Amino acid sequence: MSQEIAVGDNVTVRKSVDVPLSFKGTVEKLYANSAMLTITSFDQKDAVMVEDLKHKTVVNYKHILKGGKAVLPPKPEEDA
């Protein structure tokens, strides 16, 4: 079961082949296939990497969990 994602949501990202660290963060901006996240909580062994990223990173929606569930990308806005 997936759920919608919105700016301001608190999310979790798990380490994988495409994502070099696991962390918790807040959604800052939504894009077509990914979201910009502010990293708020992370393992201390990743502190140097988080500092290098200036506590922000862009992550594909397929790597983001909200409340332990996968997220849905935002619906594209229709041009009037």
C-alpha positions as a printed Julia matrix, in Angstrom:
80×3 Matrix{Float64}:
  0.0    0.0     0.0
  1.55   3.3    -1.08
  0.76   6.74    0.19
  1.12  10.24   -1.2
  4.1   12.38   -0.31
  4.01  16.14    0.34
  6.42  18.93    1.24
  7.07  18.87    4.98
  6.56  15.1     5.38
  9.03  13.19    7.55
 10.4   10.19    5.64
 12.96   7.39    5.9
 15.53   6.38    3.29
 17.27   3.01    3.47
 20.82   2.36    2.26
 20.97   0.54   -1.08
 23.1    0.26   -4.21
 21.77   3.67   -5.36
 21.72   5.37   -1.93
 24.99   5.45    0.03
 23.49   5.94    3.52
 20.35   5.36    5.58
 18.73   8.42    7.15
 15.55  10.17    8.2
 14.65  13.47    6.6
 12.07  16.08    5.73
 10.72  16.63    2.21
 11.74  20.09    0.94
 10.79  19.94   -2.75
  9.05  17.46   -5.07
 10.21  16.68   -8.59
  8.8   14.33  -11.26
 10.84  11.28  -10.19
 12.52  12.32   -6.96
 12.36  14.57   -3.91
 14.85  16.94   -2.27
 15.26  15.97    1.36
 16.86  17.67    4.34
 18.71  15.0     6.33
 17.58  15.24    9.97
 18.74  11.97   11.56
 21.58   9.66   10.51
 24.19   7.22   11.82
 27.24   9.01   13.25
 29.55   6.98   10.98
 27.95   8.86    8.04
 28.51  12.32    9.58
 31.29  13.31    7.13
 29.16  12.35    4.1
 26.14  14.24    5.48
 28.3   17.33    6.04
 29.64  17.05    2.47
 26.02  16.99    1.26
 25.25  20.05    3.43
 22.42  18.01    5.02
 20.47  17.91    1.73
 20.15  15.32   -1.02
 17.85  14.3    -3.87
 16.43  10.75   -3.7
 14.27   8.78   -6.13
 10.77   8.05   -4.8
 11.39   4.29   -4.96
 13.91   4.65   -2.1
 11.65   6.75    0.16
  9.39   5.34    2.87
  6.75   7.29    4.82
  5.52   5.55    7.94
  7.22   2.37    6.74
  5.27   2.37    3.47
  6.32   3.21   -0.1
  5.37   6.65   -1.41
  3.58   7.71   -4.57
  5.09  10.45   -6.76
  2.98  13.61   -6.94
  0.45  13.84   -9.73
  1.65  16.11  -12.56
  0.02  19.51  -12.57
 -2.27  20.11  -15.53
 -1.61  23.21  -17.61
 -4.72  25.36  -17.85
